């Protein structure tokens, strides 16, 4: 029985994920610039699902998009209301 070779980045990602310093206490947010993943599994005992890696450059784009799209929709609705 042979084990699959472990990718060095996968080992780095796992090591970073296990470091308590990369997790915030209250919100359970994760931030590591060394971890290459945008979404990481949540820590055990904190629920199921994924957490956003705020150290990843794509996280800023994701959060900006999640804020800008609703704001743009509200702006369009306001402009339509006053354009009458």
N, C-alpha and C positions, 0 to 999 in steps of 0.2 A: 504494500500500500504506500503510494507516494503522495506527499502533500504538495499542494499547489504552491508555486513560488509566491512570496509576498512582495508586492510592489513597494519600493521604499517610501513613496509618498503615502500609501495607505497606512504604513506603520507610523509615519510622522503625524498623519491625521488622527489616528487612534490615540497616540501619545498626547497630542494637544487637547483632544476631546476629554481625556481623563484628568487633565490639570484643573483643579478647583479655581485657580486664579482666572481662568478664561470664562467662567460663568458668573453672572451677577446673582445676588441673593434673591431679591424680591420678585423680579419678573422672569427669572430663569433665562435671561438672554445670554447669548454666546458671542464671543468676539476673539478671533485668533487670525492674525495676518498670515501665519504659517500654514494653517489648515486651508487646503485648496477647495473645499466644498462650500457651496453657497447655502445649502440646507444640511443640517446635521440632526441625527436622532436626539430627542430629548433625553435628559439624564433619567436613570431609573428613579422611581418613586416621585416623579414630578408630572406624570401623565404620559399619554401616548402622542405620537406624531413627530413633527419636525420643528426645529428651531432655526431661525435665520442667523447666519454667521455674519455679524456686523463688521467683522474685520475684512471680509471679502469685498472687493470693489463693486461687484454686481449688486450687493445689498443696498448701497446708496441709490442706485438706479431703480431698483425694485420699490424702495420706500418712496422715492420721489414720484414714481409713476402712480403709486397707490394714493398719493396726495393730490397730484396734479389733475388726474382724470376726473375725480369728483368735483374739484374746484372749477374745472373747465365746463363741466356740465351745468353747474349752478350759474356760472357766468353767462352761458348761452341762454339759459332759462330767464335770467334777469333781463338780458338784452332783448329777448323776444317779448317780454312783458311790457317794457318801456318803448318798444318800437311801434306799438299800435297807434 
